[in-house]
């Protein structure tokens, strides 16, 4: 079967014919090739296909957008300086790609993940990396400075290789102990997960915390501390995310079943309560007028003549409101009514008032 041209390719061929007035270029497929050359295609690696669907990455984006806002407010209150944190992107890649992008002097923080408070932490930790520019701006502020980066000033990229002292690492750990556990708060709307700060390593290239081909999801944030800009990267291991999503789906399914059971039990309880309710049913005849003298002379056993023929229409009131229509008749030598339909109030007609029963 030959190749099938798309509508955009057909339109381009027609436009080229109208401009040139011939099919010379179109017949050889040159026009189509030019169109293909101008397009940009994203290469897909079939050897390492994507592991997480768009829906799951969308969920992560929603979670960490909230985390960015929470981190902004918390760092602002901690440093007493305006800090802005925004989510840049969420990307799935291999662990070696993340590890190769780290500098030799980067500070790599480890955070343990627990899907259950009583369970052991997951084998693979969550990794957090903050660019040196943002780190030194925060350290300067924590140590009583103005929050200016003493090394690179307001530059966007770190250009100076530095060696972190023990005091700087200790102060940096204090900041991480404040911001890492806040991931619990943004996840609690979906799942109860505990993130616990563990440690910081100053030479990440020498540490192998997971297989190099492990699928990870990188959550990148931009951070601005006063006039210094930098980046925060959170590496979420694929194994941890699979356990999170699996637990999330089980919890969601269990919650749905629980709500269905509760709804069914509530309906049964309501119906049972209705069945046990006592209602007063009255047949309302047409209204008639008598003199007060006749009413005063009435006694038990008197018979009221309403002048109603057989098959006269009456209303059946339940709880003081008309519900059904009925006809007057006799059943086993007793006066009775037979339901004929549902009562429907006529517009403009007043149904209030007591009638003769």
Buried (B, 14 or more C-beta within 10 A) or exposed (E): EEEEBEEEBEEBBEEBBEEEEEEEBBEEBEBBEEBEEEEEEEEEEEEEEEEBEEEBBEBBBBBBBBBBBBBBEBBBEBBEBEBBBBBBEBEBBBBBEBBEEBBEBBBBBBBBBBBEEEEEBBEBBBBBBBBBBBBBBBBBBBEEEEBBBEBBEEBBEBEEEBEBEEEBBEBBBBBBEBBBBBBBEBBEEBBEBBBBBBEBBBEBBEEEBBEEEBBBBBBBBBBBBBEBBBBBBBBBBBBBBBBBBEBBEEEEEEEEEEEEEEEEEEEEEEEEEEEEEEEEEBBBBEEEEEEEEEEEEEEEEEEEEBEBEEEBBBBBBEEEEBBBBBBBEEEEEEEEBEEEEEBEEEEEEEEEEEBEE
